[in-house]
Amino acid sequence: MECFEIYKKEYSKDKLKLGLTDSEGRSFYGFWFCDAGKAYLTFRSIHCCYCLAMTIWFQVHLATNLPQQVKIGHLYLTEWGDVITTTYLLCFVILVLCGSVLNYADHTLTHVLRSSTWVLWSIASVFELTLTPIYWAFPACTDDTVCKHTFLNIHRHGINLLLLFVDLSISAFPLRLLHFVYPILAGLLYCVVSAIAHVYHGVPPLYPILDWAGNAAMSAVISFAVAVFMPVVAQHVWFFLYILRRRFYLKPSEPTAAIDSGQVSQANPENRAVTSI
């Protein structure tokens, strides 16, 4: 029943906004189990550098071995997910660095970076959670041209998702259920870009179900359904994991309602003073 109440409170127009309380703002700078410090910056930097190196490696691999794919690479959903995930991680590192320089004060720069990071997390996490199972269930199993056991493919269709799960599990930043609107908008944008490429630029369908030139009506229905339905489901999964994380670090004496209100004890890193990096 309490879990239902938490979800019910999330369906409020205030939860759609990117506004944060002071304690929630500070939670972007540390782990949930300890104060912010060099360890958190190190974790963020390693995570970002790894994914950035893999993204660059893939682009070099594509240009070297499949040059014909370079011009249409932006039409692959996996490419969108990979680039958005890497951008999110890079933005987060910049946020933590700027926060340490500004002594974690509420500044316009950190506010913009924090909001951008939050939106990018919402899009990246939903894209990765949606695309990874779809990839292994369909294209990787039916397309003989896909070398699905290469490290690059395993990274882009597995490790990325695993790293985001670790990110959510040990970081202290909050989630909002209604933020599924951002991946929905990103998904609809992809549909528009895909349709324009196929109809006006003659690019052949990369996915059989999205044959805009051959069956535009069916492609539009499928695209709209996937772009709207899947982000809602994926965001509910991430939010459920977020609730489990919050329950894990609440003291037994604290009411579970504090999960939603943020009124938790000093054990909660969202209420800690931030240690300088």
CYANA upper distance limits for C-alpha pairs under 8 A (distance plus 0.5 A):
  1 MET  CA      5 GLU  CA      6.88
  2 GLU  CA      6 ILE  CA      6.83
  2 GLU  CA    256 THR  CA      8.11
  2 GLU  CA    257 ALA  CA      7.87
  3 CYS  CA      7 TYR  CA      6.91
  4 PHE  CA      8 LYS  CA      6.56
  5 GLU  CA      9 LYS  CA      6.66
  6 ILE  CA     10 GLU  CA      6.95
  6 ILE  CA    257 ALA  CA      8.05
  6 ILE  CA    259 ILE  CA      8.41
  6 ILE  CA    260 ASP  CA      6.65
  7 TYR  CA     11 TYR  CA      7.39
  7 TYR  CA    177 LEU  CA      8.30
  9 LYS  CA    260 ASP  CA      8.38
 10 GLU  CA     15 LYS  CA      6.53
 10 GLU  CA    176 ARG  CA      7.43
 10 GLU  CA    177 LEU  CA      6.47
 10 GLU  CA    178 LEU  CA      7.41
 11 TYR  CA     15 LYS  CA      7.45
 11 TYR  CA    177 LEU  CA      7.95
 11 TYR  CA    178 LEU  CA      7.13
 12 SER  CA     16 LEU  CA      7.53
 13 LYS  CA     17 LYS  CA      7.65
 15 LYS  CA    176 ARG  CA      6.74
 15 LYS  CA    177 LEU  CA      8.09
 15 LYS  CA    178 LEU  CA      6.95
 16 LEU  CA    176 ARG  CA      7.77
 16 LEU  CA    178 LEU  CA      5.86
 16 LEU  CA    179 HIS  CA      6.56
 18 LEU  CA    115 SER  CA      6.56
 18 LEU  CA    118 TRP  CA      8.39
 20 LEU  CA     24 GLU  CA      6.18
 20 LEU  CA     25 GLY  CA      6.33
 21 THR  CA     25 GLY  CA      6.62
 22 ASP  CA     26 ARG  CA      6.83
 23 SER  CA     27 SER  CA      6.81
 23 SER  CA    270 GLU  CA      5.35
 23 SER  CA    271 ASN  CA      5.72
 23 SER  CA    272 ARG  CA      8.22
 24 GLU  CA     28 PHE  CA      7.73
 24 GLU  CA    173 PHE  CA      7.27
 24 GLU  CA    174 PRO  CA      7.27
 24 GLU  CA    270 GLU  CA      6.09
 24 GLU  CA    271 ASN  CA      8.45
 25 GLY  CA    114 ARG  CA      8.36
 25 GLY  CA    173 PHE  CA      8.34
 25 GLY  CA    270 GLU  CA      8.37
 26 ARG  CA     30 GLY  CA      8.30
 26 ARG  CA    104 TYR  CA      7.78
 26 ARG  CA    270 GLU  CA      6.67
 26 ARG  CA    271 ASN  CA      8.35
 26 ARG  CA    274 VAL  CA      7.47
 27 SER  CA     31 PHE  CA      8.27
 27 SER  CA     32 TRP  CA      8.29
 27 SER  CA    172 ALA  CA      5.61
 27 SER  CA    173 PHE  CA      5.43
 27 SER  CA    174 PRO  CA      8.03
 27 SER  CA    269 PRO  CA      6.89
 27 SER  CA    270 GLU  CA      5.13
 27 SER  CA    271 ASN  CA      8.37
 28 PHE  CA     96 VAL  CA      8.24
 28 PHE  CA    114 ARG  CA      8.16
 28 PHE  CA    171 SER  CA      8.09
 28 PHE  CA    172 ALA  CA      6.79
 28 PHE  CA    173 PHE  CA      5.31
 29 TYR  CA     36 ALA  CA      6.05
 29 TYR  CA     40 TYR  CA      7.93
 29 TYR  CA     96 VAL  CA      6.42
 29 TYR  CA     99 GLY  CA      8.11
 29 TYR  CA    172 ALA  CA      8.30
 29 TYR  CA    173 PHE  CA      8.46
 29 TYR  CA    274 VAL  CA      8.04
 30 GLY  CA     34 CYS  CA      7.53
 30 GLY  CA     35 ASP  CA      6.25
 30 GLY  CA     36 ALA  CA      4.44
 30 GLY  CA     37 GLY  CA      7.57
 30 GLY  CA     40 TYR  CA      6.32
 30 GLY  CA    171 SER  CA      6.74
 30 GLY  CA    172 ALA  CA      6.61
 30 GLY  CA    269 PRO  CA      7.92
 30 GLY  CA    274 VAL  CA      8.44
 31 PHE  CA     35 ASP  CA      7.06
 31 PHE  CA     36 ALA  CA      6.98
 31 PHE  CA     40 TYR  CA      7.23
 31 PHE  CA    170 ILE  CA      6.03
 31 PHE  CA    171 SER  CA      4.81
 31 PHE  CA    172 ALA  CA      5.63
 31 PHE  CA    269 PRO  CA      7.67
 32 TRP  CA    170 ILE  CA      6.53
 32 TRP  CA    171 SER  CA      5.99
 32 TRP  CA    172 ALA  CA      4.85
 32 TRP  CA    249 TYR  CA      8.09
 32 TRP  CA    268 ASN  CA      7.23
 32 TRP  CA    269 PRO  CA      5.64
 32 TRP  CA    270 GLU  CA      8.06
 33 PHE  CA    170 ILE  CA      7.99
 33 PHE  CA    249 TYR  CA      7.97
 33 PHE  CA    267 ALA  CA      8.29
 33 PHE  CA    268 ASN  CA      8.13
 33 PHE  CA    269 PRO  CA      7.16
 34 CYS  CA    269 PRO  CA      7.09
 35 ASP  CA    269 PRO  CA      7.00
 35 ASP  CA    272 ARG  CA      7.45
 35 ASP  CA    273 ALA  CA      8.04
 35 ASP  CA    274 VAL  CA      6.62
 35 ASP  CA    275 THR  CA      6.62
 36 ALA  CA     40 TYR  CA      6.51
 36 ALA  CA    274 VAL  CA      6.26
 36 ALA  CA    275 THR  CA      5.96
 36 ALA  CA    276 SER  CA      7.76
 36 ALA  CA    277 ILE  CA      7.72
 37 GLY  CA     41 LEU  CA      7.19
 37 GLY  CA    275 THR  CA      6.32
 37 GLY  CA    276 SER  CA      6.60
 37 GLY  CA    277 ILE  CA      5.10
 38 LYS  CA     42 THR  CA      6.50
 38 LYS  CA    277 ILE  CA      5.66
 39 ALA  CA     43 PHE  CA      6.63
 40 TYR  CA     44 ARG  CA      6.66
 41 LEU  CA     45 SER  CA      6.51
 41 LEU  CA     93 VAL  CA      7.59
 41 LEU  CA     96 VAL  CA      7.24
 41 LEU  CA     97 LEU  CA      8.14
 41 LEU  CA    277 ILE  CA      8.18
 42 THR  CA     46 ILE  CA      6.58
 43 PHE  CA     47 HIS  CA      6.63
 44 ARG  CA     48 CYS  CA      6.56
 44 ARG  CA     89 LEU  CA      7.74
 44 ARG  CA     92 PHE  CA      7.78
 44 ARG  CA     93 VAL  CA      6.31
 45 SER  CA     49 CYS  CA      6.45
 45 SER  CA     93 VAL  CA      6.65
 46 ILE  CA     50 TYR  CA      6.52
 47 HIS  CA     51 CYS  CA      6.91
 47 HIS  CA     89 LEU  CA      7.69
 47 HIS  CA    163 LEU  CA      8.40
 48 CYS  CA     52 LEU  CA      6.45
 48 CYS  CA     86 THR  CA      7.17
 48 CYS  CA     89 LEU  CA      5.57
 48 CYS  CA     90 LEU  CA      6.20
 48 CYS  CA     93 VAL  CA      7.86
 49 CYS  CA     53 ALA  CA      6.45
 50 TYR  CA     54 MET  CA      6.77
 51 CYS  CA     55 THR  CA      6.62
 51 CYS  CA     86 THR  CA      6.30
 51 CYS  CA    160 ASN  CA      8.34
 52 LEU  CA     56 ILE  CA      6.73
 52 LEU  CA     86 THR  CA      6.34
 53 ALA  CA     57 TRP  CA      6.48
 54 MET  CA     58 PHE  CA      6.60
 54 MET  CA    152 LEU  CA      7.89
 54 MET  CA    155 HIS  CA      8.46
 55 THR  CA     59 GLN  CA      6.90
 55 THR  CA     82 ASP  CA      7.58
 55 THR  CA     83 VAL  CA      7.69
 55 THR  CA     86 THR  CA      8.05
 56 ILE  CA     60 VAL  CA      6.75
 57 TRP  CA     61 HIS  CA      6.52
 58 PHE  CA     62 LEU  CA      6.51
 58 PHE  CA    152 LEU  CA      7.46
 59 GLN  CA     63 ALA  CA      6.65
 60 VAL  CA     64 THR  CA      6.53
 61 HIS  CA     65 ASN  CA      6.37
 61 HIS  CA     66 LEU  CA      8.02
 62 LEU  CA     66 LEU  CA      5.40
 62 LEU  CA     67 PRO  CA      6.58
 62 LEU  CA     69 GLN  CA      7.38
 62 LEU  CA     70 VAL  CA      6.95
 63 ALA  CA     67 PRO  CA      5.08
 63 ALA  CA     69 GLN  CA      8.31
 63 ALA  CA     70 VAL  CA      6.70
 66 LEU  CA     70 VAL  CA      7.68
 67 PRO  CA     71 LYS  CA      8.47
 68 GLN  CA     72 ILE  CA      8.38
 69 GLN  CA     73 GLY  CA      6.19
 72 ILE  CA     76 TYR  CA      8.09
 72 ILE  CA    203 VAL  CA      8.41
 73 GLY  CA     79 GLU  CA      7.28
 74 HIS  CA     79 GLU  CA      6.75
 74 HIS  CA     80 TRP  CA      7.41
 75 LEU  CA     79 GLU  CA      8.04
 75 LEU  CA     80 TRP  CA      8.46
 75 LEU  CA    190 TYR  CA      8.28
 75 LEU  CA    193 VAL  CA      8.04
 75 LEU  CA    194 SER  CA      6.67
 75 LEU  CA    206 LEU  CA      8.19
 76 TYR  CA     80 TRP  CA      7.22
 76 TYR  CA    206 LEU  CA      7.86
 77 LEU  CA     81 GLY  CA      6.78
 77 LEU  CA    131 LEU  CA      8.09
 77 LEU  CA    190 TYR  CA      8.37
 78 THR  CA     82 ASP  CA      6.55
 78 THR  CA    131 LEU  CA      7.43
 78 THR  CA    156 ARG  CA      7.74
 78 THR  CA    157 HIS  CA      8.31
 79 GLU  CA     83 VAL  CA      6.57
 80 TRP  CA     84 ILE  CA      6.50
 81 GLY  CA     85 THR  CA      6.50
 81 GLY  CA    124 ALA  CA      6.42
 81 GLY  CA    127 PHE  CA      6.03
 81 GLY  CA    128 GLU  CA      6.62
 82 ASP  CA     86 THR  CA      6.70
 82 ASP  CA    124 ALA  CA      8.41
 82 ASP  CA    156 ARG  CA      7.09
 82 ASP  CA    160 ASN  CA      8.24
 83 VAL  CA     87 THR  CA      6.54
 84 ILE  CA     88 TYR  CA      6.55
 84 ILE  CA    120 LEU  CA      7.20
 84 ILE  CA    123 ILE  CA      7.90
 84 ILE  CA    124 ALA  CA      6.16
 85 THR  CA     89 LEU  CA      6.87
 85 THR  CA    120 LEU  CA      7.88
 85 THR  CA    121 TRP  CA      7.90
 85 THR  CA    124 ALA  CA      5.45
 85 THR  CA    125 SER  CA      8.18
 85 THR  CA    160 ASN  CA      8.33
 86 THR  CA     90 LEU  CA      6.69
 87 THR  CA     91 CYS  CA      6.51
 87 THR  CA    120 LEU  CA      8.09
 88 TYR  CA     92 PHE  CA      6.67
 88 TYR  CA    117 THR  CA      6.25
 88 TYR  CA    120 LEU  CA      5.73
 88 TYR  CA    121 TRP  CA      6.61
 88 TYR  CA    124 ALA  CA      7.91
 89 LEU  CA     93 VAL  CA      6.88
 90 LEU  CA     94 ILE  CA      6.91
 91 CYS  CA     95 LEU  CA      6.64
 91 CYS  CA    113 LEU  CA      7.34
 91 CYS  CA    116 SER  CA      8.13
 91 CYS  CA    117 THR  CA      6.48
 92 PHE  CA     96 VAL  CA      6.75
 92 PHE  CA    113 LEU  CA      8.18
 92 PHE  CA    114 ARG  CA      8.25
 92 PHE  CA    117 THR  CA      6.48
 93 VAL  CA     97 LEU  CA      6.68
 94 ILE  CA     98 CYS  CA      6.51
 94 ILE  CA    113 LEU  CA      8.35
 95 LEU  CA     99 GLY  CA      6.44
 95 LEU  CA    110 THR  CA      6.71
 95 LEU  CA    113 LEU  CA      6.24
 95 LEU  CA    114 ARG  CA      7.13
 96 VAL  CA    100 SER  CA      6.73
 97 LEU  CA    101 VAL  CA      6.83
 98 CYS  CA    102 LEU  CA      6.56
 98 CYS  CA    104 TYR  CA      8.48
 98 CYS  CA    110 THR  CA      7.25
 99 GLY  CA    103 ASN  CA      6.36
 99 GLY  CA    104 TYR  CA      4.97
 99 GLY  CA    105 ALA  CA      7.65
 99 GLY  CA    110 THR  CA      7.02
100 SER  CA    104 TYR  CA      6.30
100 SER  CA    276 SER  CA      6.65
100 SER  CA    277 ILE  CA      6.36
102 LEU  CA    107 HIS  CA      8.36
103 ASN  CA    276 SER  CA      7.38
104 TYR  CA    274 VAL  CA      7.92
106 ASP  CA    110 THR  CA      7.41
106 ASP  CA    111 HIS  CA      7.46
107 HIS  CA    111 HIS  CA      6.53
108 THR  CA    112 VAL  CA      6.69
109 LEU  CA    113 LEU  CA      6.71
110 THR  CA    114 ARG  CA      6.32
111 HIS  CA    115 SER  CA      6.66
112 VAL  CA    116 SER  CA      6.58
113 LEU  CA    117 THR  CA      6.46
114 ARG  CA    118 TRP  CA      6.61
115 SER  CA    119 VAL  CA      6.77
116 SER  CA    120 LEU  CA      6.57
117 THR  CA    121 TRP  CA      6.52
118 TRP  CA    122 SER  CA      6.86
119 VAL  CA    123 ILE  CA      6.91
119 VAL  CA    179 HIS  CA      8.07
119 VAL  CA    182 TYR  CA      7.11
120 LEU  CA    124 ALA  CA      6.39
121 TRP  CA    125 SER  CA      6.27
122 SER  CA    126 VAL  CA      6.74
122 SER  CA    179 HIS  CA      6.87
122 SER  CA    180 PHE  CA      7.22
122 SER  CA    182 TYR  CA      7.21
122 SER  CA    183 PRO  CA      7.00
122 SER  CA    235 GLN  CA      8.27
123 ILE  CA    127 PHE  CA      6.54
123 ILE  CA    180 PHE  CA      8.24
123 ILE  CA    182 TYR  CA      6.62
123 ILE  CA    183 PRO  CA      4.92
123 ILE  CA    186 ALA  CA      7.70
124 ALA  CA    128 GLU  CA      6.57
124 ALA  CA    183 PRO  CA      8.36
125 SER  CA    129 LEU  CA      6.57
125 SER  CA    161 LEU  CA      7.87
125 SER  CA    164 LEU  CA      7.19
125 SER  CA    238 TRP  CA      8.42
126 VAL  CA    130 THR  CA      6.48
126 VAL  CA    180 PHE  CA      8.41
126 VAL  CA    183 PRO  CA      7.11
126 VAL  CA    231 PRO  CA      6.28
126 VAL  CA    234 ALA  CA      6.00
126 VAL  CA    235 GLN  CA      6.76
127 PHE  CA    131 LEU  CA      6.32
127 PHE  CA    183 PRO  CA      7.81
127 PHE  CA    231 PRO  CA      8.22
128 GLU  CA    132 THR  CA      6.27
128 GLU  CA    157 HIS  CA      8.15
128 GLU  CA    160 ASN  CA      7.63
128 GLU  CA    161 LEU  CA      6.03
129 LEU  CA    133 PRO  CA      7.69
129 LEU  CA    161 LEU  CA      6.93
129 LEU  CA    234 ALA  CA      6.92
130 THR  CA    134 ILE  CA      7.12
130 THR  CA    230 MET  CA      7.26
130 THR  CA    231 PRO  CA      8.12
130 THR  CA    234 ALA  CA      7.22
131 LEU  CA    135 TYR  CA      6.37
131 LEU  CA    157 HIS  CA      7.98
132 THR  CA    136 TRP  CA      6.97
132 THR  CA    157 HIS  CA      5.44
132 THR  CA    158 GLY  CA      6.72
132 THR  CA    161 LEU  CA      7.99
133 PRO  CA    137 ALA  CA      6.43
134 ILE  CA    138 PHE  CA      6.48
134 ILE  CA    139 PRO  CA      8.31
135 TYR  CA    139 PRO  CA      5.97
135 TYR  CA    140 ALA  CA      6.40
135 TYR  CA    157 HIS  CA      7.65
136 TRP  CA    140 ALA  CA      5.69
136 TRP  CA    141 CYS  CA      6.96
136 TRP  CA    157 HIS  CA      8.35
137 ALA  CA    141 CYS  CA      6.90
138 PHE  CA    142 THR  CA      6.70
139 PRO  CA    143 ASP  CA      6.00
139 PRO  CA    146 VAL  CA      8.33
140 ALA  CA    144 ASP  CA      8.33
140 ALA  CA    146 VAL  CA      6.65
140 ALA  CA    147 CYS  CA      8.36
140 ALA  CA    148 LYS  CA      6.42
147 CYS  CA    153 ASN  CA      8.18
148 LYS  CA    153 ASN  CA      6.33
148 LYS  CA    154 ILE  CA      7.57
149 HIS  CA    153 ASN  CA      7.16
149 HIS  CA    154 ILE  CA      6.95
150 THR  CA    154 ILE  CA      6.81
151 PHE  CA    155 HIS  CA      6.50
152 LEU  CA    156 ARG  CA      6.70
153 ASN  CA    157 HIS  CA      6.32
153 ASN  CA    158 GLY  CA      8.49
154 ILE  CA    158 GLY  CA      5.87
154 ILE  CA    159 ILE  CA      6.87
155 HIS  CA    159 ILE  CA      4.94
155 HIS  CA    160 ASN  CA      6.35
156 ARG  CA    160 ASN  CA      6.31
157 HIS  CA    161 LEU  CA      7.82
158 GLY  CA    162 LEU  CA      6.78
159 ILE  CA    163 LEU  CA      6.55
160 ASN  CA    164 LEU  CA      6.89
161 LEU  CA    165 PHE  CA      6.81
162 LEU  CA    166 VAL  CA      6.85
163 LEU  CA    167 ASP  CA      6.53
164 LEU  CA    168 LEU  CA      6.72
165 PHE  CA    169 SER  CA      6.59
166 VAL  CA    170 ILE  CA      6.76
167 ASP  CA    171 SER  CA      6.30
168 LEU  CA    172 ALA  CA      8.16
168 LEU  CA    173 PHE  CA      8.45
168 LEU  CA    242 TYR  CA      7.70
169 SER  CA    241 LEU  CA      8.50
169 SER  CA    242 TYR  CA      8.15
169 SER  CA    245 ARG  CA      6.93
172 ALA  CA    269 PRO  CA      7.17
172 ALA  CA    270 GLU  CA      7.31
173 PHE  CA    270 GLU  CA      8.38
174 PRO  CA    242 TYR  CA      8.27
175 LEU  CA    239 PHE  CA      7.10
175 LEU  CA    242 TYR  CA      7.46
176 ARG  CA    239 PHE  CA      7.80
177 LEU  CA    235 GLN  CA      6.90
177 LEU  CA    236 HIS  CA      7.13
177 LEU  CA    239 PHE  CA      6.68
179 HIS  CA    183 PRO  CA      8.33
179 HIS  CA    235 GLN  CA      8.22
180 PHE  CA    184 ILE  CA      6.77
180 PHE  CA    231 PRO  CA      6.19
180 PHE  CA    232 VAL  CA      6.21
180 PHE  CA    235 GLN  CA      6.33
181 VAL  CA    185 LEU  CA      6.70
181 VAL  CA    231 PRO  CA      8.40
182 TYR  CA    186 ALA  CA      6.75
183 PRO  CA    187 GLY  CA      6.41
183 PRO  CA    227 ALA  CA      8.45
183 PRO  CA    231 PRO  CA      6.64
184 ILE  CA    188 LEU  CA      6.67
184 ILE  CA    227 ALA  CA      6.04
184 ILE  CA    228 VAL  CA      5.96
184 ILE  CA    231 PRO  CA      6.59
185 LEU  CA    189 LEU  CA      6.62
186 ALA  CA    190 TYR  CA      6.79
187 GLY  CA    191 CYS  CA      6.90
187 GLY  CA    227 ALA  CA      5.46
187 GLY  CA    228 VAL  CA      8.29
188 LEU  CA    192 VAL  CA      6.90
188 LEU  CA    223 SER  CA      8.14
188 LEU  CA    224 PHE  CA      7.50
188 LEU  CA    227 ALA  CA      6.48
189 LEU  CA    193 VAL  CA      6.77
190 TYR  CA    194 SER  CA      6.46
191 CYS  CA    195 ALA  CA      6.55
191 CYS  CA    223 SER  CA      6.87
192 VAL  CA    196 ILE  CA      6.68
193 VAL  CA    197 ALA  CA      6.69
194 SER  CA    198 HIS  CA      6.77
195 ALA  CA    199 VAL  CA      6.40
195 ALA  CA    212 TRP  CA      6.32
196 ILE  CA    200 TYR  CA      5.93
196 ILE  CA    201 HIS  CA      7.45
197 ALA  CA    201 HIS  CA      5.43
197 ALA  CA    202 GLY  CA      7.01
197 ALA  CA    203 VAL  CA      6.20
198 HIS  CA    202 GLY  CA      5.47
198 HIS  CA    203 VAL  CA      5.09
198 HIS  CA    204 PRO  CA      6.60
198 HIS  CA    205 PRO  CA      7.16
198 HIS  CA    211 ASP  CA      8.23
198 HIS  CA    212 TRP  CA      6.73
198 HIS  CA    213 ALA  CA      6.86
199 VAL  CA    203 VAL  CA      8.07
199 VAL  CA    212 TRP  CA      6.89
199 VAL  CA    213 ALA  CA      5.88
204 PRO  CA    211 ASP  CA      8.45
205 PRO  CA    210 LEU  CA      6.75
205 PRO  CA    211 ASP  CA      5.90
205 PRO  CA    212 TRP  CA      8.07
206 LEU  CA    210 LEU  CA      8.03
207 TYR  CA    211 ASP  CA      7.88
209 ILE  CA    219 SER  CA      6.90
209 ILE  CA    222 ILE  CA      8.18
210 LEU  CA    216 ALA  CA      8.49
210 LEU  CA    219 SER  CA      5.37
210 LEU  CA    222 ILE  CA      8.38
210 LEU  CA    223 SER  CA      8.09
211 ASP  CA    215 ASN  CA      6.21
211 ASP  CA    216 ALA  CA      7.14
211 ASP  CA    219 SER  CA      6.65
212 TRP  CA    216 ALA  CA      4.76
212 TRP  CA    217 ALA  CA      8.31
212 TRP  CA    219 SER  CA      6.32
212 TRP  CA    220 ALA  CA      8.27
215 ASN  CA    219 SER  CA      6.72
216 ALA  CA    220 ALA  CA      6.51
217 ALA  CA    221 VAL  CA      6.82
218 MET  CA    222 ILE  CA      6.65
219 SER  CA    223 SER  CA      6.42
220 ALA  CA    224 PHE  CA      6.51
221 VAL  CA    225 ALA  CA      6.60
222 ILE  CA    226 VAL  CA      6.61
223 SER  CA    227 ALA  CA      6.33
224 PHE  CA    228 VAL  CA      6.51
225 ALA  CA    229 PHE  CA      6.18
225 ALA  CA    230 MET  CA      8.40
226 VAL  CA    230 MET  CA      5.93
226 VAL  CA    231 PRO  CA      8.50
227 ALA  CA    231 PRO  CA      7.20
228 VAL  CA    232 VAL  CA      7.29
229 PHE  CA    233 VAL  CA      7.00
230 MET  CA    234 ALA  CA      6.52
231 PRO  CA    235 GLN  CA      6.36
232 VAL  CA    236 HIS  CA      6.80
233 VAL  CA    237 VAL  CA      6.97
234 ALA  CA    238 TRP  CA      6.88
235 GLN  CA    239 PHE  CA      6.49
236 HIS  CA    240 PHE  CA      6.57
237 VAL  CA    241 LEU  CA      6.95
238 TRP  CA    242 TYR  CA      6.67
239 PHE  CA    243 ILE  CA      6.73
240 PHE  CA    244 LEU  CA      6.89
241 LEU  CA    245 ARG  CA      6.76
242 TYR  CA    246 ARG  CA      6.76
243 ILE  CA    247 ARG  CA      6.58
243 ILE  CA    259 ILE  CA      7.72
244 LEU  CA    248 PHE  CA      6.58
245 ARG  CA    249 TYR  CA      7.20
246 ARG  CA    250 LEU  CA      6.80
246 ARG  CA    259 ILE  CA      6.69
247 ARG  CA    256 THR  CA      7.59
247 ARG  CA    259 ILE  CA      7.60
249 TYR  CA    267 ALA  CA      7.92
249 TYR  CA    268 ASN  CA      7.41
250 LEU  CA    254 GLU  CA      6.92
250 LEU  CA    256 THR  CA      8.39
250 LEU  CA    264 VAL  CA      7.66
250 LEU  CA    265 SER  CA      8.27
250 LEU  CA    267 ALA  CA      7.78
250 LEU  CA    268 ASN  CA      7.40
251 LYS  CA    265 SER  CA      8.20
251 LYS  CA    267 ALA  CA      8.00
254 GLU  CA    258 ALA  CA      7.74
254 GLU  CA    264 VAL  CA      7.50
254 GLU  CA    265 SER  CA      8.17
257 ALA  CA    261 SER  CA      7.13
258 ALA  CA    262 GLY  CA      5.78
258 ALA  CA    263 GLN  CA      5.63
258 ALA  CA    264 VAL  CA      6.29
259 ILE  CA    263 GLN  CA      8.09
259 ILE  CA    264 VAL  CA      8.19
262 GLY  CA    270 GLU  CA      8.41
264 VAL  CA    268 ASN  CA      6.55
264 VAL  CA    271 ASN  CA      8.03
265 SER  CA    271 ASN  CA      7.82
266 GLN  CA    271 ASN  CA      6.34
266 GLN  CA    272 ARG  CA      6.60
267 ALA  CA    271 ASN  CA      8.36
267 ALA  CA    272 ARG  CA      8.26
268 ASN  CA    272 ARG  CA      7.41
